[in-house]
């Protein structure tokens, strides 16, 4: 989540190496939210995108990713 670029210099440097995916997949994200009975929109979007890309999510919050039935690794 990008909140204040002046205070997030590490994120600003790293984001140059990321692929950015817009929040334009409302139907699969909505289905994921309904199936998981959560309201974590960003987590559901990450889960759907990771599945479509055949990859996993690196997270510090395994509980949310478990509820969303996401493929993830914790750090």
ROTIGU-61481 format. One record per residue (C-alpha): residue number from 1; residue in one letter; x, y, z. Coordinates in nm, 3 decimals. Example, Ala and Ser with C-alpha at 12.3 -4.5 7.8 and 13.67 -1.06 7.14 Angstrom:
BEGIN
   seq   type         u         v         w
     1      A     1.230    -0.450     0.780
     2      S     1.367    -0.106     0.714
This chain:
BEGIN
   seq   type         u         v         w
     1      X     0.000     0.000     0.000
     2      X     0.151     0.330    -0.112
     3      X     0.073     0.598     0.145
     4      X     0.355     0.850     0.163
     5      X     0.638     0.821    -0.092
     6      X     0.856     1.061     0.106
     7      X     0.852     0.822     0.402
     8      X     0.868     0.502     0.198
     9      X     1.199     0.534     0.018
    10      X     1.262     0.158     0.020
    11      X     0.924     0.094    -0.140
    12      X     0.988     0.368    -0.396
    13      X     1.313     0.197    -0.497
    14      X     1.160    -0.151    -0.506
    15      X     0.845    -0.063    -0.700
    16      X     1.054     0.001    -1.012
    17      X     1.104    -0.377    -1.029
    18      X     0.737    -0.475    -0.982
    19      X     0.469    -0.554    -1.234
    20      X     0.163    -0.346    -1.145
    21      X    -0.178    -0.511    -1.182
    22      X    -0.488    -0.289    -1.158
    23      X    -0.787    -0.376    -0.945
    24      X    -1.002    -0.461    -1.246
    25      X    -1.093    -0.821    -1.170
    26      X    -1.404    -0.758    -0.959
    27      X    -1.588    -1.084    -1.030
    28      X    -1.316    -1.331    -0.923
    29      X    -1.215    -1.110    -0.631
    30      X    -1.579    -1.088    -0.518
    31      X    -1.616    -1.465    -0.541
    32      X    -1.299    -1.508    -0.332
    33      X    -1.430    -1.266    -0.069
    34      X    -1.765    -1.447    -0.054
    35      X    -1.601    -1.790    -0.028
    36      X    -1.368    -1.678     0.249
    37      X    -1.628    -1.469     0.436
    38      X    -1.379    -1.183     0.466
    39      X    -1.367    -0.822     0.352
    40      X    -0.993    -0.811     0.276
    41      X    -1.016    -0.665    -0.074
    42      X    -0.641    -0.626    -0.126
    43      X    -0.567    -0.976     0.002
    44      X    -0.833    -1.124    -0.226
    45      X    -0.695    -0.930    -0.524
    46      X    -0.342    -1.055    -0.446
    47      X    -0.470    -1.410    -0.417
    48      X    -0.654    -1.398    -0.750
    49      X    -0.356    -1.235    -0.926
    50      X    -0.106    -1.483    -0.782
    51      X    -0.322    -1.773    -0.901
    52      X    -0.358    -1.628    -1.249
    53      X     0.020    -1.575    -1.269
    54      X     0.101    -1.920    -1.128
    55      X     0.296    -1.781    -0.835
    56      X     0.263    -1.728    -0.460
    57      X     0.234    -1.441    -0.212
    58      X     0.512    -1.352     0.030
    59      X     0.343    -1.234     0.350
    60      X     0.384    -1.156     0.716
    61      X     0.014    -1.231     0.771
    62      X    -0.041    -1.603     0.710
    63      X    -0.379    -1.597     0.889
    64      X    -0.537    -1.372     0.627
    65      X    -0.385    -1.568     0.340
    66      X    -0.508    -1.895     0.492
    67      X    -0.863    -1.757     0.518
    68      X    -0.841    -1.658     0.151
    69      X    -0.710    -2.002     0.057
    70      X    -0.403    -1.840    -0.100
    71      X    -0.077    -2.002    -0.198
    72      X     0.176    -1.818     0.018
    73      X     0.508    -1.823     0.197
    74      X     0.568    -1.650     0.529
    75      X     0.869    -1.445     0.625
